Amino acid sequence: MKPSLPDILSLTRIVGALLLFIPTPLTPAYLGLYLYCCISDFVDGYLARKNGGSPYGQTLDSAADIILTTSLLLTLVPWLPWDWWMIEWIVALIIMRVTSVIIGTIKFKQMALLHTRLNKYAGVFRYVAPFALMVLDLDVTVFLVCAMTTIATIEDFIINLTSKELNRDIVSIFNR
């Protein structure tokens, strides 16, 4: 099977996410590479929707998002003055996300990573966060990102618990 352009963009996002460990965090090189990763996510999503994506592409896109978010956290944690509440909230979100995916995966017998509107909004908040740190304090940035991600995660939980079949592209809990 020949990979599609959205799949290639997802793969380059994975490579870009791993390259984030090379430059010093929040420098122009780091932010430029990170910006490429963010733009590639938007472009691959647009192309996949326009051309009819595949389950493989959906999973690859979600994997790339997870790798990018993990790289972002692992590169920024040593560089920023985190308070305990921030770390605890992020860890709680990771546990909630993983639990929701496990529940959905057991229930639907396939990876249950959802592309809801709220997950897209949470992604935008995450993507903007390193740039927001130039004008907002860390606590404000973390609060905004974690609050949006918490709402999206609760929606994921409800969808995975109450849906009869897996629909990765469900728009919202209110649009079934």
C-alpha positions in Angstrom: 0.0 0.0 0.0 1.4 3.4 -1.1 1.2 5.9 1.8 -1.0 8.9 1.2 0.1 12.5 1.6 -1.7 12.8 4.9 0.1 9.7 6.1 3.5 11.1 5.0 2.7 14.4 6.8 1.9 12.4 10.0 5.2 10.5 9.7 7.1 13.8 9.3 5.3 15.1 12.4 6.6 12.1 14.3 10.2 12.8 13.1 9.8 16.5 13.9 8.5 15.7 17.4 11.5 13.5 18.0 13.8 16.2 16.7 12.4 18.6 19.4 14.9 17.0 21.8 17.8 18.6 19.9 17.4 22.4 20.1 17.1 24.2 23.4 13.4 24.6 24.3 11.6 27.8 23.4 14.4 29.0 21.1 13.6 30.0 17.5 14.9 26.6 16.2 12.7 24.7 18.7 9.6 26.9 18.0 10.2 26.7 14.2 10.3 22.9 14.3 7.3 22.8 16.6 5.4 25.1 14.3 6.1 22.8 11.4 4.7 19.9 13.4 1.5 21.9 14.3 1.0 23.0 10.7 1.5 19.5 9.4 -1.2 18.3 11.7 -3.7 20.8 10.3 -2.7 20.1 6.7 -2.9 16.3 7.1 -6.3 16.5 8.8 -7.6 18.8 6.1 -6.3 16.5 3.3 -7.6 13.4 5.0 -11.1 14.8 5.3 -11.0 16.1 1.8 -9.8 12.9 0.2 -11.5 10.4 2.6 -9.0 9.2 5.2 -8.4 5.6 6.3 -8.5 3.9 9.7 -4.7 3.5 9.3 -4.3 7.2 8.7 -6.6 8.1 11.7 -4.5 5.9 14.0 -1.2 7.3 12.5 -2.4 10.8 13.0 -3.4 10.1 16.7 0.0 8.4 17.3 1.8 11.4 15.8 -0.3 13.7 18.1 0.6 11.6 21.2 4.3 11.6 20.3 4.3 15.4 19.7 2.5 16.1 23.0 4.9 13.7 24.8 8.0 15.3 23.2 6.6 18.8 24.1 6.2 17.8 27.7 9.5 16.0 28.1 11.4 18.9 26.5 9.7 21.6 28.5 9.5 20.0 32.0 13.2 20.6 32.8 13.1 24.1 31.5 10.1 25.6 33.1 9.3 26.4 36.8 6.4 24.0 37.3 4.2 24.1 40.4 3.0 20.8 41.8 -0.6 21.5 40.9 0.4 21.7 37.2 2.3 18.4 37.2 -0.6 16.7 39.2 -3.2 18.0 36.7 -1.2 16.8 33.7 -0.6 13.4 35.2 -4.3 13.1 36.1 -5.1 14.0 32.5 -2.7 11.4 31.1 -4.3 8.7 33.4 -7.8 9.7 32.3 -6.9 9.7 28.6 -5.2 6.3 28.8 -8.1 4.9 30.8 -10.7 6.2 28.3 -8.7 4.7 25.4 -8.4 1.4 27.2 -12.1 1.3 27.9 -12.9 2.1 24.3 -10.4 -0.3 22.9 -11.7 -3.2 25.1 -15.3 -2.3 24.2 -14.8 -1.8 20.5 -11.9 -4.3 20.0 -9.9 -1.6 18.2 -8.0 1.6 19.2 -10.6 4.1 20.4 -8.9 7.4 19.8 -11.6 10.0 19.0 -11.3 13.1 16.8 -14.1 15.1 18.4 -14.4 18.9 18.0 -13.4 19.3 21.7 -10.3 17.2 21.1 -9.4 19.5 18.1 -9.9 22.6 20.4 -7.7 21.0 23.0 -5.1 20.3 20.4 -5.1 24.0 19.3 -4.7 25.0 22.9 -1.7 22.6 23.2 -0.2 23.9 19.9 -0.5 27.5 21.0 0.9 26.9 24.5 4.7 27.3 23.8 4.0 30.5 21.9 1.6 31.7 24.6 4.5 31.4 27.1 6.0 34.5 25.5 3.1 36.6 26.7 1.4 34.6 29.5 2.7 33.2 32.7 3.2 29.5 32.9 0.3 29.0 35.4 -2.2 30.8 33.1 -1.0 28.8 30.1 -1.1 25.5 31.9 -4.6 26.3 33.4 -6.0 27.1 29.9 -4.6 24.0 28.2 -5.5 21.6 31.1 -9.0 23.0 31.4 -9.8 22.6 27.7 -8.1 19.1 27.7 -10.1 18.1 30.8 -13.4 19.0 29.1 -12.4 17.1 26.0 -11.3 14.1 28.1 -14.6 13.9 30.0 -16.4 14.0 26.7 -14.2 11.1 25.4 -15.0 9.1 28.5 -18.7 9.6 28.1 -18.6 8.7 24.4 -16.5 5.6 24.9 -18.8 4.5 27.8 -22.1 5.1 26.1 -21.6 4.5 22.4 -22.7 1.3 20.8 -20.1 1.4 18.1 -16.8 3.2 17.5 -17.0 6.3 15.4 -13.5 8.0 15.6 -14.8 11.0 13.7 -17.7 11.7 16.0 -18.1 15.5 16.2 -19.4 15.7 19.8 -21.4 13.9 22.4 -24.3 16.0 21.3 -24.0 14.9 17.6 -24.5 11.2 17.6 
